[in-house]
Amino acid sequence: MKATASAHSNIALVKYWGKRDEASILPWTGSLSMTLDALAVATTVAFDDGDADRVEINGVDLKGAARQRVVDTLDLVRAEAGFARRARVLSRSDFPTGAGLASSAAGGAALAAAASWAAGLDPAPEALSILARRNSGSACRSIHGGFSEWVPGERPDGTDSFAVPLFDERHWPELRMIAAIGDTAEKAVSSREGMRRTVTTSPFYEAWRGVSARDLVECRGAIEARDLTRLGEIAERNAWRMHAAALGAEPPLRYFTATTLTILDGMQALRKQGREVYFTLDAGPNPILLCLASDVADVTAFLESLRIPRWVVSGPGRGVERSEAPLF
Ligand code: PMV
């Protein structure tokens, strides 16, 4: 009763921001992301005769709410499998958590898969996506490789709210996302709290819901046509719109920092010199730059010139997979 899964982060090009149901993690709007071939999480789950669930992430024993989130996913799997055995969970990521790099997405997808497989279940992709969603919303998209879309659904029970694959990782192999890691501090306000505050207090939230549906349709078309110029325009405006809605909350939510803006200003200058480079920004300070593989060297030289300490270059990656290398 042991299995290991590996999953990759995904970065949304059209963002998920705001829940219609907090408990089941059901969004108000659809979202669309690229799964990355870097930024991986591996998770091993073993059900055994222990008297409590033990959860370790990156060498730290989880406690409190963070542990409970993992236990909740294990409980869903136990209910489905019809047993009560406790589990040992060990997870390792190769990137900083909580800095807007969607660590929770890779973690949620790897946990959902490893726990299901360890319990002897073999859920269909929709069911696996729903299980990952209930751990961390954006995790539902990391089940699929390439480009995937989280369909928000309408049912109160969430059975129609899961990610569907749009184009696999071979569709646009030249596309790159470069996470510019200028800041590795944990963010002050989690996405969960940030969304809640935006939905309940921002006068701009209604507007966000309206425009993001249109962005989604256009984004699908830009990816299908492999049109970076169009995709860049859509991704940038969608990210700003999400942050605009968040800035309108009470108290306001500002996830970007001076370093973020320095990178974005420099990127604009690079663009004026003819480099096609665009950005998106999650609920954290680290922008993700979009470009083609042929421009990566110039973009990373630019980050180096700004003394950004670390960056991670990713192409479109594979979805969640079974691994034959258990962590214990
Ligand atoms: O799934 P969460 O709770 O980590 O929220 C993710 C929210 C954003 O990263 C800002 C947007 C997105 O669609 O991934």
Boltz pocket constraint, residues with backbone or C-beta under 6 A from the ligand:
constraints:
  - pocket:
      binder: B
      contacts: [[A, 10], [A, 11], [A, 12], [A, 14], [A, 15], [A, 16], [A, 17], [A, 31], [A, 102], [A, 104], [A, 105], [A, 136], [A, 137], [A, 138], [A, 139], [A, 191], [A, 192], [A, 281], [A, 282], [A, 283]]
      max_distance: 6.0
